[in-house]
């Protein structure tokens, strides 16, 4: 082993407290940086990310079942400009009551056998999707208890007062429905004599402006039946409402994430600089026995990197674990689905942390390494010229033995250390 290697090994092994402090400080800083970076990424265009993840519908169209047919609606998926479509799904509006016979808000119920289908995939946040009649999945936006699983909804205004059991809670980024049931249940929820309706979901090649959406709507309704259209919803309207709600808390999440990153940089910089700075006298000893300034700098940079690397590894693991519930809450707010911390966030944090430790250690060691050997050896050992001289002169005039007056004056040489 080279002389520099022996210095590194002895420094890490002998200064155990310093090694532990560097490792812990780096771990805490990296953990905070991972959490902060993950929050900043999660807060970047949340609606657009959710819309892309769930293949949101650019246009949600409701049709009167008495004025069109499933065949005509299916044919509308071939209209000019349509890239993807889903439906027709049977729909109905109904007003349920809960177990306490309280009337709940009217809901738009859509019959969908599966939560996915090419357009407007509906991720579940609680429970499962419907597997047969008598079950219902509520939208997160529907005003009901936070954990409604198992609740029974009764539709007292319909013949036979049909009931449905809540088996899941889901979120549609396009807000296409208040609830979803098995297609066969839509007929049970349709009042006698009512024709019911159909829902179609469309994605277009061009849908970035209201004018483009108006043209696309005209094309599909021309095939499906203009007179059959009872209502439509643009994704731009949903986006505007979502951004308006997110604007209330988005700045706070971004500020928290940025603050965590900045504080991490300050903590690591101060701890590493202090740790290397306390070894100035040892640097003088190394220079006295023949080490060059470059060897001294290299040895102290490696001494700082070894515990810092261990702390970074532990911080990455801790940060990714702690980010799971934090990102889950952010997804709940934004309606997004995040698998975890993006890999490039971890990579950037590791690179910046290692670079910061190496740069700070290099600067502190280089500053100490450029000192004269005698100056480095006396750092912290002898007071600066002029310290406490006035106190020493005053104490010398006292009618006391000289050793006593020197002892009285000594605390004033370094008041902070004496305190």
C-alpha positions in Angstrom: 0.0 0.0 0.0 1.3 3.5 -0.9 2.0 6.1 1.8 -1.0 8.1 0.7 -3.2 5.0 1.0 -1.9 4.4 4.5 -2.7 8.0 5.5 -6.3 7.6 4.1 -6.9 4.3 5.9 -5.5 5.6 9.2 -7.5 8.9 8.9 -10.8 7.1 8.3 -10.2 4.5 11.0 -8.8 6.9 13.7 -11.3 9.7 13.3 -14.3 7.6 13.7 -16.6 10.4 15.0 -15.7 12.6 12.1 -16.3 9.7 9.7 -19.7 9.0 11.2 -20.7 12.7 11.1 -19.7 13.0 7.4 -21.6 9.8 6.6 -24.8 10.9 8.5 -24.7 14.4 7.2 -24.4 13.3 3.6 -27.1 10.7 4.1 -29.6 13.2 5.5 -28.7 15.7 2.7 -29.1 13.2 -0.1 -32.4 11.9 1.4 -33.7 15.5 1.5 -32.4 16.1 -2.1 -34.1 13.0 -3.5 -37.4 13.9 -1.8 -37.1 17.5 -3.0 -36.2 16.5 -6.6 -39.0 14.0 -6.7 -41.5 16.6 -5.6 -40.3 19.2 -8.2 -40.6 16.6 -10.9 -44.0 15.5 -9.8 -45.1 19.1 -9.8 -44.0 19.8 -13.3 -47.0 19.8 -15.6 -49.1 17.4 -13.5 -52.2 17.5 -15.7 -50.4 16.9 -18.9 -48.5 14.0 -17.4 -51.7 12.4 -16.1 -53.5 13.0 -19.4 -50.7 11.3 -21.3 -50.5 8.4 -18.8 -54.2 7.7 -18.9 -54.7 8.4 -22.6 -57.3 11.1 -21.8 -60.1 11.9 -24.1 -59.8 15.2 -26.1 -63.6 15.1 -26.5 -66.3 13.4 -24.4 -69.6 13.3 -26.2 -73.1 12.3 -24.9 -75.7 11.1 -27.3 -79.4 10.4 -27.0 -80.0 6.7 -27.5 -83.4 7.4 -29.1 -81.8 9.5 -31.9 -78.8 7.4 -32.9 -77.6 3.9 -33.0 -74.4 2.1 -31.7 -73.6 1.4 -35.4 -73.6 5.1 -36.3 -71.5 5.9 -33.2 -69.0 3.2 -34.1 -68.8 4.7 -37.6 -67.9 8.1 -36.1 -64.6 6.7 -35.0 -63.5 6.7 -38.6 -64.2 10.4 -39.1 -61.4 12.6 -40.3 -59.0 13.6 -37.6 -59.9 10.9 -35.1 -56.8 8.9 -34.0 -58.3 6.8 -31.2 -61.8 6.3 -29.8 -63.7 4.3 -27.2 -67.4 3.5 -26.9 -70.2 3.6 -27.3 -70.8 3.1 -23.5 -74.4 3.1 -22.2 -75.0 6.0 -19.8 -77.7 7.1 -17.4 -78.3 9.8 -14.8 -79.6 8.7 -11.4 -79.9 10.0 -7.8 -78.8 7.4 -5.2 -79.4 7.3 -1.5 -77.0 6.0 1.1 -77.6 3.4 3.9 -79.0 6.2 6.2 -81.5 7.1 3.4 -79.8 10.4 2.8 -80.2 11.6 -0.8 -76.8 12.0 -2.5 -75.9 14.2 -5.5 -77.2 13.0 -8.9 -74.5 11.1 -10.7 -73.7 10.3 -14.3 -73.3 6.5 -14.5 -71.4 4.8 -17.4 -71.4 1.1 -18.2 -67.8 0.0 -18.7 -66.7 -3.6 -18.4 -63.0 -2.7 -18.0 -61.1 0.4 -16.7 -59.0 0.5 -19.8 -59.9 0.6 -23.5 -57.5 2.8 -25.4 -59.0 6.2 -24.4 -59.5 7.5 -20.8 -57.9 4.6 -18.9 -59.4 4.8 -15.4 -56.8 3.9 -12.6 -58.1 2.6 -9.3 -57.1 4.3 -6.1 -59.1 2.0 -3.9 -60.7 -1.5 -4.3 -61.2 -3.1 -7.7 -63.2 -2.8 -10.9 -66.7 -4.1 -11.3 -66.9 -7.8 -12.2 -70.6 -8.2 -12.6 -74.1 -6.8 -11.8 -74.8 -5.2 -8.5 -71.4 -3.4 -8.2 -70.3 0.2 -8.7 -67.0 2.1 -8.8 -67.2 5.7 -7.8 -65.1 8.6 -9.1 -62.8 10.3 -6.6 -64.5 13.5 -7.6 -67.9 12.3 -6.5 -68.9 13.9 -3.1 -69.0 10.8 -0.8 -67.1 9.5 2.2 -63.3 9.2 1.8 -63.5 5.4 2.2 -66.8 4.3 0.7 -65.8 0.7 0.0 -68.6 -1.7 0.9 -71.2 1.1 1.1 -74.6 0.3 -0.5 -76.3 2.8 -2.7 -80.0 2.5 -3.2 -81.9 4.1 -6.1 -85.3 4.5 -4.5 -86.9 6.4 -7.4 -86.5 3.5 -9.8 -88.8 0.4 -9.9 -87.7 -2.2 -7.4 -85.3 0.2 -5.7 -82.1 -1.4 -7.1 -79.0 -1.4 -4.9 -75.4 -1.3 -5.9 -72.4 -2.1 -3.6 -69.3 0.2 -3.9 -66.3 -2.0 -4.8 -63.8 0.6 -5.9 -62.8 4.2 -6.3 -61.1 5.5 -9.4 -60.2 8.7 -11.1 -60.8 9.8 -14.7 -58.4 12.5 -15.8 -61.0 13.5 -18.4 -63.8 13.4 -15.8 -66.0 11.3 -18.0 -68.3 10.0 -15.3 -69.3 10.1 -11.6 -69.5 6.3 -11.4 -69.0 3.1 -13.5 -71.1 -0.1 -13.5 -71.4 -3.2 -15.5 -73.1 -2.4 -18.8 -76.0 -4.7 -17.9 -76.7 -2.6 -14.8 -77.4 0.6 -16.8 -80.7 -0.8 -17.9 -81.7 -1.4 -14.3 -80.9 2.3 -13.5 -82.9 3.6 -16.5 -86.4 4.9 -15.7 -89.3 3.3 -17.5 -89.9 5.1 -20.8 -86.5 6.8 -20.8 -84.3 6.2 -23.8 -81.0 6.4 -22.0 -77.8 7.5 -23.7 -74.4 6.7 -25.1 -71.0 8.1 -24.4 -68.2 8.3 -26.9 -64.6 9.2 -26.1 -62.4 10.6 -28.9 -58.7 11.6 -29.4 -57.7 13.7 -32.3 -54.6 14.4 -34.3 -55.1 18.1 -33.6 -56.7 19.2 -30.4 -54.6 22.0 -28.9 -57.1 24.8 -29.5 -60.8 25.3 -29.1 -61.2 26.0 -32.8 -59.6 22.6 -33.7 -61.9 20.8 -31.2 -65.0 22.5 -32.6 -64.1 21.3 -36.1 -63.4 17.8 -34.9 -66.7 17.7 -33.0 -68.6 18.8 -36.1 -67.0 15.9 -38.1 -67.9 13.2 -35.6 -71.4 14.4 -34.9 -72.0 14.6 -38.7 -71.6 10.8 -38.8 -73.2 10.0 -35.4 -76.1 12.4 -35.8 -75.9 16.1 -35.0 -79.4 16.0 -33.6 -78.5 13.2 -31.2 -75.7 15.1 -29.4 -76.9 16.1 -26.0 -73.7 17.4 -24.5 -69.9 17.4 -24.9 -66.8 18.2 -22.8 -63.5 19.5 -24.1 -60.2 18.4 -22.5 -59.2 22.1 -22.5 -62.0 22.9 -20.1 -61.0 20.1 -17.8 -57.3 21.2 -17.9 -58.2 24.8 -17.1 -60.2 23.6 -14.0 -57.5 21.2 -12.9 -54.7 23.9 -13.2 -56.9 26.3 -11.3 -57.2 23.9 -8.4 -53.5 22.8 -8.5 -52.4 26.5 -8.4 -53.5 26.7 -4.7 -50.8 24.2 -3.5 -48.3 23.8 -6.4 -46.1 26.7 -5.3 -45.7 25.3 -1.8 -44.7 21.9 -3.0 -42.2 23.3 -5.4 -40.8 25.6 -2.7 -40.5 22.7 -0.3 -38.6 20.6 -2.8 -36.2 23.5 -3.7 -35.6 24.3 -0.1 -34.7 20.7 0.7 -32.2 20.7 -2.2 -30.6 24.0 -1.1 -30.4 23.1 2.5 -28.7 19.8 1.6 -26.0 21.6 -0.4 -25.3 23.9 2.6 -25.2 21.1 5.1 -22.8 19.0 3.1 -20.5 22.0 2.3 -20.3 23.1 5.9 -19.7 19.7 7.4 -17.0 18.7 4.9 -15.2 22.0 5.1 -15.3 21.8 8.9 -14.1 18.2 9.0 -11.2 18.9 6.7 -10.4 22.2 8.4 -9.9 20.5 11.8 -7.1 18.4 10.3 -4.9 21.4 9.5 -2.3 20.5 12.1 -2.2 16.9 10.8 -1.6 18.3 7.3 1.3 20.2 8.7 2.7 17.0 10.2 2.3 15.2 6.8 4.2 18.1 5.1 6.9 17.9 7.7 7.6 14.3 6.9 7.8 14.9 3.2 4.3 14.8 1.7 3.7 17.3 -1.1 0.7 19.6 -1.2 -0.9 17.5 -4.0 -0.5 14.3 -2.0 -2.1 16.0 1.0 -5.0 17.2 -1.0 -5.6 13.8 -2.6 -5.4 12.0 0.7 -8.0 14.3 2.4 -10.4 14.3 -0.6 -10.4 10.5 -0.5 -10.9 10.5 3.3 -14.0 12.7 2.8 -15.3 10.7 -0.2 -15.2 7.2 1.6 -17.8 8.0 4.3 -19.7 10.4 2.0 -20.1 7.6 -0.6 -21.6 5.3 2.1 -23.9 8.1 3.2 -24.9 8.8 -0.4 -25.8 5.1 -0.9 -27.9 5.0 2.3 -29.5 8.4 1.5 -30.6 7.2 -2.0 -32.2 4.1 -0.5 -33.9 6.1 2.3 -35.0 8.9 -0.1 -36.6 6.4 -2.5 -38.4 4.6 0.4 -39.6 7.9 2.0 -40.7 9.2 -1.4 -43.3 6.4 -1.8 -45.9 8.0 0.6 -45.0 11.5 -0.4 -45.5 10.8 -4.1 -48.7 8.9 -3.4 -50.1 12.1 -1.7 -48.9 14.2 -4.7 -50.5 11.8 -7.1 -53.7 12.1 -5.1 -53.6 15.8 -5.5 -52.7 15.9 -9.1 -54.5 12.8 -10.3 -51.3 11.3 -11.7 -49.7 7.9 -11.4 -46.0 7.9 -10.4 -44.1 4.6 -10.3 -41.4 6.1 -8.0 -38.5 8.5 -8.1 -37.3 9.0 -11.7 -33.9 7.3 -12.2 -32.3 10.5 -13.5 -33.2 12.3 -10.2 -31.2 9.6 -8.3 -28.3 9.9 -10.8 -28.2 13.7 -10.6 -28.3 13.7 -6.8 -25.5 11.2 -6.6 -23.3 13.1 -9.1 -23.9 16.5 -7.4 -23.3 15.1 -3.9 -20.0 13.4 -4.8 -18.9 16.5 -6.8 -19.8 18.8 -3.9 -18.0 16.6 -1.3 -14.9 16.3 -3.5 -14.8 20.1 -4.4 -15.3 21.2 -0.8 -12.7 18.8 0.6 -10.3 19.8 -2.2 -10.7 23.5 -1.4 -10.3 23.1 2.4 -7.3 20.7 2.0 -5.6 22.9 -0.7 -5.9 26.0 1.5 -4.3 24.1 4.4 -1.8 22.4 2.2 -0.5 25.8 0.9 0.3 27.0 4.4 3.9 26.8 5.6 4.6 23.7 7.6 5.3 25.7 10.8 2.0 27.7 10.3 0.0 24.5 9.8 1.5 22.9 12.9 0.7 25.9 15.1 -2.9 26.4 13.9 -5.1 26.5 17.0 -2.1 26.1 19.3 -0.8 29.6 19.7 -2.8 32.8 20.0 -2.6 35.5 17.3 -0.3 38.4 18.1 -2.1 41.0 20.1 -4.7 38.7 21.5 -5.4 39.6 25.2 -2.3 41.9 25.5 -4.3 44.7 27.2 -5.7 42.3 29.7 -2.2 40.9 30.4 -0.8 44.4 31.0 -3.6 45.2 33.4 -3.3 41.9 35.3 0.5 42.4 35.6 -0.2 45.5 37.7 -2.0 43.5 40.3 -0.1 42.8 43.6 -0.2 39.0 42.8 2.4 36.4 41.9 3.2 36.4 38.2 1.8 32.8 37.5 -1.5 34.0 39.0 -1.7 37.1 36.8 -0.9 35.0 33.7 -3.7 32.6 34.6 -6.1 35.4 35.0 -5.3 36.9 31.6 -5.3 33.6 29.7 -9.1 33.2 29.4 -9.3 36.6 27.6 -6.9 35.4 24.9 -9.7 33.2 23.5 -13.0 34.2 25.3 -15.2 31.9 23.3 -13.1 28.9 24.0 -12.8 29.7 27.7 -16.6 30.1 27.9 
